[in-house]
Amino acid sequence: MSPLGSERHAGLLRAWHLAVLRFALTRDNADRLGVLAIANEIDRLGHQHQVEPPFSFFRRTSAELCAAMMRQQTANDDILSRYLAQIEDVRLHRALSAALGIPQQEPDSTKKRIKPKHDLWKGLPSRSNLSRL
């Protein structure tokens, strides 16, 4: 895939996440249709001239997410939590978590890492020992 193609894919994916966020905030049918339109565009990438049925992951996922947001039942929290767990962008994760009313759980990439003690000179001979080497 060319760098231009991957940038387009990344841009569409970000637009899809933002459309999901917008729908989560407004619950408006026009915003739901926007989510589905972007999902359709993503699913069509690379399948314009193929005979087999097009990829439909994003359309299915979008329909499932929108339905879960509209129903607002505890059983749907699992669907929404799984979606949130896949979002690596911290700001987007926080915004969606707040919009969906789901307690915030940071994505794995933002968990605090134990910082190693940086002892740059550890294991090296001292200067006084250099003249003897």
Backbone as a chain_set.jsonl record, in Angstrom:
{"seq": "MSPLGSERHAGLLRAWHLAVLRFALTRDNADRLGVLAIANEIDRLGHQHQVEPPFSFFRRTSAELCAAMMRQQTANDDILSRYLAQIEDVRLHRALSAALGIPQQEPDSTKKRIKPKHDLWKGLPSRSNLSRL", "coords": {"N": [[0.847, -1.17, 0.0], [0.552, 2.187, -0.813], [2.094, 5.138, 0.654], [0.338, 7.291, 0.454], [-2.1, 6.004, 0.162], [-2.308, 4.665, 2.629], [-2.444, 6.858, 4.32], [-4.888, 7.883, 3.551], [-6.571, 5.808, 4.353], [-6.126, 5.908, 7.133], [-7.108, 8.465, 7.647], [-9.813, 8.154, 6.948], [-10.561, 6.253, 8.835], [-10.205, 7.681, 11.208], [-12.107, 9.694, 10.76], [-14.379, 8.122, 10.853], [-14.385, 7.244, 13.543], [-14.734, 9.748, 14.767], [-17.235, 10.405, 13.75], [-18.755, 8.442, 14.991], [-18.443, 9.338, 17.611], [-19.758, 11.821, 17.408], [-22.381, 10.924, 16.878], [-22.818, 9.571, 19.268], [-23.019, 11.706, 20.99], [-25.177, 13.264, 19.982], [-27.247, 11.541, 19.153], [-28.746, 11.7, 16.902], [-30.567, 10.99, 13.922], [-29.515, 11.804, 11.448], [-26.797, 11.979, 12.033], [-26.278, 9.316, 12.624], [-26.659, 8.214, 10.095], [-24.487, 9.42, 8.883], [-22.341, 8.103, 10.137], [-22.755, 5.529, 9.123], [-22.409, 6.024, 6.387], [-19.684, 6.702, 6.188], [-18.61, 4.317, 7.137], [-19.417, 2.612, 5.097], [-17.894, 3.629, 2.996], [-15.29, 3.011, 3.903], [-15.432, 0.208, 3.927], [-15.69, -0.287, 1.217], [-13.209, 0.277, 0.127], [-10.684, -0.778, -1.992], [-12.243, -2.751, -3.148], [-13.579, -2.164, -5.499], [-13.6, -3.298, -8.076], [-13.995, -6.002, -7.792], [-15.572, -9.216, -7.926], [-16.618, -10.723, -5.852], [-18.659, -10.448, -2.819], [-18.553, -7.269, -1.161], [-16.393, -6.238, 1.519], [-17.67, -6.007, 4.824], [-17.288, -5.236, 7.45], [-17.082, -2.705, 8.817], [-19.58, -1.534, 8.309], [-21.313, -3.381, 9.553], [-20.327, -3.256, 12.204], [-20.767, -0.546, 12.754], [-23.578, -0.369, 12.623], [-24.202, -2.053, 14.751], [-22.997, -0.671, 16.912], [-24.393, 1.803, 16.862], [-27.011, 0.919, 17.332], [-26.677, -0.156, 19.888], [-26.067, 2.157, 21.327], [-28.475, 3.534, 21.15], [-30.275, 1.892, 22.501], [-29.446, 1.821, 25.156], [-29.075, -0.054, 27.331], [-27.884, -2.207, 29.955], [-26.83, -4.543, 28.913], [-25.838, -3.769, 26.501], [-23.6, -2.369, 27.12], [-21.35, -3.974, 27.04], [-20.815, -4.265, 24.303], [-20.203, -1.626, 23.635], [-18.057, -1.168, 25.373], [-16.15, -2.973, 24.37], [-15.662, -1.782, 21.908], [-14.558, 0.679, 22.768], [-12.225, -0.277, 23.984], [-10.595, -0.816, 21.855], [-9.666, 1.555, 20.9], [-6.928, 3.53, 20.519], [-6.086, 6.172, 20.624], [-5.759, 8.492, 23.061], [-7.17, 10.887, 23.719], [-9.464, 10.694, 22.099], [-10.474, 8.319, 23.097], [-11.112, 9.07, 25.749], [-13.062, 11.049, 25.259], [-15.091, 9.592, 23.936], [-15.679, 7.725, 25.93], [-16.752, 9.395, 27.893], [-18.953, 10.451, 26.474], [-20.463, 8.175, 26.04], [-21.038, 7.444, 28.562], [-19.636, 5.557, 29.983], [-17.599, 4.187, 32.467], [-14.283, 5.327, 32.604], [-11.633, 3.544, 31.232], [-8.356, 3.339, 30.752], [-6.71, 2.879, 27.602], [-4.461, 0.151, 26.829], [-2.017, 1.167, 25.904], [-1.604, 3.478, 27.315], [-1.089, 2.924, 29.916], [0.77, 3.353, 32.87], [4.202, 3.016, 32.69], [6.87, 1.308, 34.236], [9.604, 3.151, 34.997], [12.892, 2.603, 34.1], [15.819, 2.832, 36.106], [18.061, 5.164, 35.143], [21.239, 4.72, 34.821], [23.761, 5.805, 33.455], [26.51, 5.35, 33.489], [26.9, 2.951, 34.691], [28.576, -0.071, 35.155], [30.796, 0.617, 33.672], [34.335, 1.141, 33.713], [35.901, 3.217, 36.2], [37.433, 6.472, 35.815], [39.872, 6.553, 37.067], [40.687, 3.972, 36.902], [41.128, 3.651, 34.212], [43.677, 4.376, 33.288], [45.204, 2.235, 33.99], [44.43, 0.254, 32.296]], "CA": [[0.0, 0.0, 0.0], [1.346, 3.406, -0.897], [1.921, 6.023, 1.807], [-0.863, 8.082, 0.241], [-3.238, 5.125, 0.434], [-2.415, 4.417, 4.065], [-2.907, 8.116, 4.921], [-6.323, 7.974, 3.277], [-7.219, 4.845, 5.246], [-6.058, 6.446, 8.494], [-8.021, 9.601, 7.698], [-11.182, 7.644, 6.963], [-10.789, 5.594, 10.119], [-10.375, 8.756, 12.2], [-13.409, 10.315, 10.479], [-15.405, 7.182, 11.327], [-14.409, 7.351, 15.008], [-15.32, 11.044, 15.122], [-18.664, 10.325, 13.439], [-19.34, 7.663, 16.085], [-18.492, 10.263, 18.749], [-20.835, 12.781, 17.155], [-23.659, 10.243, 17.085], [-22.941, 9.29, 20.701], [-23.421, 12.951, 21.639], [-26.456, 13.812, 19.511], [-28.24, 10.468, 18.917], [-29.556, 12.179, 15.803], [-30.584, 10.059, 12.802], [-28.596, 12.289, 10.415], [-25.444, 11.599, 12.455], [-26.205, 7.857, 12.452], [-26.453, 7.996, 8.661], [-23.104, 9.82, 8.612], [-21.49, 6.983, 10.578], [-22.933, 4.431, 8.166], [-21.831, 6.416, 5.101], [-18.223, 6.569, 6.284], [-18.345, 2.877, 7.244], [-19.577, 2.062, 3.749], [-16.721, 4.066, 2.234], [-14.138, 2.23, 4.353], [-15.621, -1.173, 3.476], [-15.544, -0.367, -0.24], [-11.816, 0.477, -0.288], [-10.013, -1.936, -2.561], [-13.18, -3.75, -3.68], [-14.389, -1.561, -6.545], [-13.683, -4.104, -9.285], [-14.035, -7.422, -7.472], [-16.872, -9.843, -8.113], [-17.115, -11.214, -4.56], [-19.322, -9.414, -2.018], [-17.58, -6.389, -0.511], [-16.116, -6.318, 2.953], [-18.749, -5.283, 5.506], [-16.986, -5.134, 8.871], [-17.39, -1.393, 9.387], [-21.038, -1.328, 8.279], [-21.886, -4.213, 10.622], [-19.911, -2.7, 13.488], [-21.457, 0.739, 12.929], [-24.984, -0.648, 12.922], [-24.233, -2.619, 16.101], [-22.687, 0.408, 17.855], [-25.5, 2.77, 16.893], [-28.149, 0.271, 17.999], [-26.347, -0.263, 21.314], [-26.182, 3.488, 21.917], [-29.883, 3.93, 21.214], [-31.008, 1.056, 23.461], [-28.972, 2.22, 26.491], [-29.299, -1.098, 28.331], [-26.593, -2.681, 30.47], [-26.313, -5.59, 28.034], [-25.148, -3.11, 25.396], [-22.336, -1.823, 27.619], [-20.274, -4.851, 26.602], [-20.521, -3.897, 22.911], [-19.555, -0.313, 23.65], [-16.766, -1.32, 26.061], [-15.229, -3.62, 23.422], [-15.287, -0.754, 20.939], [-13.656, 1.61, 23.451], [-10.948, -0.94, 24.258], [-9.802, -0.858, 20.627], [-9.254, 2.905, 20.529], [-5.625, 3.83, 21.117], [-5.945, 7.62, 20.801], [-6.193, 8.766, 24.429], [-8.196, 11.939, 23.735], [-10.684, 10.14, 21.515], [-10.961, 7.328, 24.063], [-11.734, 9.799, 26.861], [-14.271, 11.722, 24.779], [-16.115, 8.564, 23.709], [-16.038, 7.18, 27.23], [-17.645, 10.368, 28.532], [-20.189, 10.559, 25.702], [-21.225, 6.932, 26.192], [-21.347, 7.247, 29.975], [-18.967, 4.34, 30.44], [-16.43, 4.546, 33.285], [-13.081, 5.36, 31.783], [-10.534, 2.61, 31.407], [-7.336, 3.766, 29.802], [-6.204, 1.838, 26.724], [-3.206, -0.448, 27.28], [-0.848, 1.959, 25.536], [-1.427, 4.621, 28.203], [-0.782, 2.487, 31.275], [2.077, 3.846, 33.292], [5.284, 2.044, 32.631], [7.891, 1.481, 35.254], [10.772, 3.746, 34.374], [14.14, 2.042, 34.623], [16.763, 3.825, 36.619], [19.066, 5.417, 34.116], [22.588, 4.893, 35.332], [24.502, 5.784, 32.206], [27.892, 4.919, 33.672], [26.935, 1.668, 35.397], [29.298, -1.138, 34.477], [32.002, 1.117, 33.024], [35.395, 1.388, 34.692], [36.065, 4.62, 36.574], [38.57, 7.104, 35.15], [41.119, 6.213, 37.753], [41.064, 2.633, 36.459], [41.404, 3.677, 32.779], [45.113, 4.473, 33.014], [45.784, 0.915, 34.236], [44.004, -0.67, 31.252]], "C": [[0.893, 1.234, 0.0], [1.126, 4.27, 0.342], [0.663, 6.881, 1.679], [-2.11, 7.276, 0.554], [-3.416, 4.875, 1.918], [-2.852, 5.678, 4.802], [-4.406, 8.275, 4.717], [-7.094, 7.029, 4.196], [-7.255, 5.372, 6.681], [-7.015, 7.623, 8.659], [-9.477, 9.163, 7.753], [-11.514, 6.981, 8.293], [-11.006, 6.633, 11.226], [-11.726, 9.451, 12.007], [-14.543, 9.429, 10.985], [-15.529, 7.259, 12.851], [-15.064, 8.667, 15.448], [-16.819, 11.079, 14.817], [-19.394, 9.515, 14.511], [-19.467, 8.547, 17.328], [-19.629, 11.263, 18.583], [-22.203, 12.145, 17.385], [-23.887, 9.944, 18.568], [-23.423, 10.529, 21.453], [-24.84, 13.388, 21.264], [-27.587, 12.794, 19.446], [-29.22, 10.862, 17.814], [-29.451, 11.22, 14.62], [-29.634, 10.501, 11.689], [-27.148, 11.921, 10.762], [-25.24, 10.09, 12.355], [-25.954, 7.525, 10.986], [-25.042, 8.399, 8.233], [-22.118, 8.729, 8.995], [-21.554, 5.862, 9.546], [-22.339, 4.763, 6.799], [-20.307, 6.268, 5.109], [-17.845, 5.098, 6.379], [-18.436, 2.213, 5.876], [-18.374, 2.402, 2.879], [-15.484, 3.246, 2.614], [-14.245, 0.792, 3.834], [-15.416, -1.33, 1.972], [-14.101, -0.239, -0.708], [-11.215, -0.828, -0.801], [-10.938, -2.969, -3.168], [-14.02, -3.212, -4.833], [-14.6, -2.504, -7.731], [-13.747, -5.594, -9.005], [-15.454, -7.945, -7.563], [-17.467, -10.282, -6.778], [-17.772, -10.089, -3.758], [-18.291, -8.57, -1.276], [-17.473, -6.667, 0.991], [-17.184, -5.521, 3.682], [-18.512, -5.117, 7.003], [-17.44, -3.808, 9.463], [-18.889, -1.094, 9.348], [-21.714, -2.11, 9.388], [-21.586, -3.627, 11.991], [-20.638, -1.389, 13.768], [-22.918, 0.528, 13.304], [-25.127, -1.169, 14.351], [-23.986, -1.536, 17.159], [-23.843, 1.393, 17.987], [-26.718, 2.185, 17.604], [-27.905, 0.177, 19.501], [-26.474, 1.095, 22.003], [-27.637, 3.902, 22.082], [-30.648, 3.153, 22.284], [-30.663, 1.411, 24.902], [-29.354, 1.209, 27.58], [-27.94, -1.619, 28.765], [-26.003, -3.78, 29.596], [-25.52, -4.993, 26.874], [-23.823, -2.496, 25.825], [-21.15, -2.668, 27.171], [-19.849, -4.51, 25.172], [-19.736, -2.591, 22.883], [-18.19, -0.367, 24.324], [-15.733, -1.973, 25.153], [-14.748, -2.617, 22.379], [-14.273, 0.219, 21.558], [-12.274, 1.002, 23.669], [-10.032, -0.957, 23.043], [-9.256, 0.505, 20.218], [-7.98, 3.267, 21.28], [-5.411, 5.316, 21.368], [-6.57, 8.0, 22.141], [-7.316, 9.803, 24.467], [-9.524, 11.438, 23.189], [-11.312, 9.126, 22.467], [-11.7, 8.017, 25.213], [-13.054, 10.445, 26.44], [-15.401, 10.713, 24.561], [-16.59, 7.964, 25.016], [-17.024, 8.101, 27.943], [-18.989, 10.438, 27.805], [-21.083, 9.331, 25.877], [-21.605, 6.668, 27.641], [-20.762, 5.963, 30.535], [-17.761, 4.762, 31.264], [-15.146, 4.364, 32.471], [-12.065, 4.322, 32.205], [-9.533, 2.964, 30.333], [-6.946, 2.61, 28.892], [-4.842, 1.356, 27.208], [-1.994, 0.426, 26.997], [-0.602, 3.124, 26.489], [-1.149, 4.211, 29.638], [0.616, 2.954, 31.634], [3.088, 2.713, 33.284], [6.262, 2.333, 33.758], [9.137, 2.001, 34.549], [12.027, 3.114, 34.96], [15.028, 3.167, 35.129], [17.869, 3.966, 35.592], [20.405, 5.714, 34.785], [23.512, 4.711, 34.137], [25.898, 5.162, 32.367], [28.012, 3.557, 34.347], [27.654, 0.614, 34.541], [30.568, -0.69, 33.778], [33.076, 1.352, 34.083], [35.502, 2.891, 34.975], [37.297, 5.176, 35.879], [39.887, 6.726, 35.797], [41.61, 4.822, 37.325], [41.439, 2.61, 34.97], [42.9, 3.688, 32.477], [45.786, 3.111, 33.205], [45.428, -0.069, 33.136], [44.87, -0.642, 30.086]], "O": [[1.876, 1.3, 0.738], [0.097, 4.154, 1.008], [-0.001, 7.167, 2.675], [-3.063, 7.791, 1.138], [-4.54, 4.872, 2.419], [-3.557, 5.587, 5.807], [-5.112, 8.747, 5.608], [-8.132, 7.394, 4.748], [-8.281, 5.294, 7.357], [-7.659, 7.759, 9.699], [-10.277, 9.723, 8.503], [-12.621, 7.132, 8.811], [-11.886, 6.475, 12.072], [-12.41, 9.762, 12.982], [-15.55, 9.929, 11.488], [-16.635, 7.329, 13.388], [-15.854, 8.687, 16.391], [-17.585, 11.712, 15.544], [-20.513, 9.855, 14.897], [-20.486, 8.506, 18.018], [-20.378, 11.517, 19.526], [-23.078, 12.746, 18.008], [-25.009, 10.049, 19.064], [-24.151, 10.415, 22.438], [-25.609, 13.827, 22.119], [-28.75, 13.138, 19.657], [-30.368, 10.418, 17.795], [-28.373, 10.695, 14.342], [-29.008, 9.656, 11.048], [-26.364, 11.589, 9.873], [-24.141, 9.636, 12.035], [-25.137, 6.66, 10.67], [-24.468, 7.794, 7.328], [-21.168, 8.459, 8.26], [-20.526, 5.314, 9.147], [-21.818, 3.876, 6.123], [-19.72, 5.769, 4.149], [-16.864, 4.672, 5.77], [-17.623, 1.352, 5.541], [-17.893, 1.563, 2.118], [-14.719, 2.835, 1.742], [-13.26, 0.227, 3.358], [-15.011, -2.396, 1.509], [-13.794, -0.613, -1.84], [-11.24, -1.85, -0.115], [-10.459, -3.987, -3.666], [-15.084, -3.763, -5.116], [-15.676, -2.505, -8.328], [-13.564, -6.386, -9.929], [-16.416, -7.22, -7.312], [-18.682, -10.221, -6.589], [-17.482, -8.914, -3.983], [-17.274, -9.09, -0.815], [-18.362, -7.252, 1.611], [-17.574, -4.453, 3.209], [-19.461, -4.878, 7.749], [-18.109, -3.786, 10.496], [-19.412, -0.462, 10.265], [-22.582, -1.586, 10.085], [-22.473, -3.514, 12.836], [-21.076, -1.149, 14.893], [-23.429, 1.186, 14.21], [-26.046, -0.784, 15.074], [-24.678, -1.487, 18.176], [-24.223, 1.77, 19.096], [-27.378, 2.872, 18.384], [-28.817, 0.403, 20.297], [-26.939, 1.171, 23.141], [-27.986, 4.557, 23.064], [-31.565, 3.69, 22.905], [-31.519, 1.308, 25.781], [-29.893, 1.583, 28.622], [-26.957, -1.49, 28.035], [-24.782, -3.931, 29.547], [-24.63, -5.644, 26.328], [-23.006, -2.139, 24.976], [-20.062, -2.138, 26.945], [-18.656, -4.471, 24.87], [-18.727, -2.475, 22.187], [-17.261, 0.317, 23.892], [-14.567, -1.578, 25.158], [-13.573, -2.604, 22.013], [-13.256, 0.54, 20.943], [-11.264, 1.696, 23.55], [-8.818, -1.097, 23.187], [-8.462, 0.595, 19.282], [-7.955, 3.305, 22.51], [-4.628, 5.682, 22.244], [-7.776, 7.845, 22.331], [-8.306, 9.616, 25.174], [-10.582, 11.724, 23.75], [-12.532, 9.081, 22.622], [-12.788, 7.591, 25.6], [-14.041, 10.393, 27.173], [-16.539, 10.96, 24.96], [-17.784, 7.721, 25.19], [-18.008, 7.643, 28.524], [-20.041, 10.48, 28.444], [-22.309, 9.438, 25.864], [-22.402, 5.773, 27.923], [-21.323, 5.357, 31.448], [-16.977, 5.602, 30.823], [-14.969, 3.377, 31.757], [-11.687, 4.229, 33.373], [-9.833, 2.894, 29.141], [-6.856, 1.472, 29.353], [-4.146, 2.079, 27.921], [-1.039, 0.425, 27.774], [0.484, 3.703, 26.485], [-0.988, 5.076, 30.499], [1.524, 2.949, 30.803], [2.85, 1.62, 33.798], [6.442, 3.48, 34.166], [9.656, 1.371, 33.627], [12.205, 3.093, 36.177], [14.983, 4.295, 34.639], [18.526, 2.991, 35.227], [20.654, 6.826, 35.25], [23.979, 3.609, 33.851], [26.393, 4.514, 31.445], [29.123, 3.066, 34.55], [27.36, 0.447, 33.357], [31.349, -1.531, 33.33], [32.765, 1.717, 35.217], [35.23, 3.722, 34.108], [38.128, 4.405, 35.399], [40.905, 6.598, 35.117], [42.806, 4.536, 37.381], [42.019, 1.626, 34.511], [43.338, 3.071, 31.506], [46.845, 2.869, 32.626], [46.051, -1.126, 33.037], [44.634, -1.372, 29.123]]}, "num_chains": 1, "name": "protein.A"}
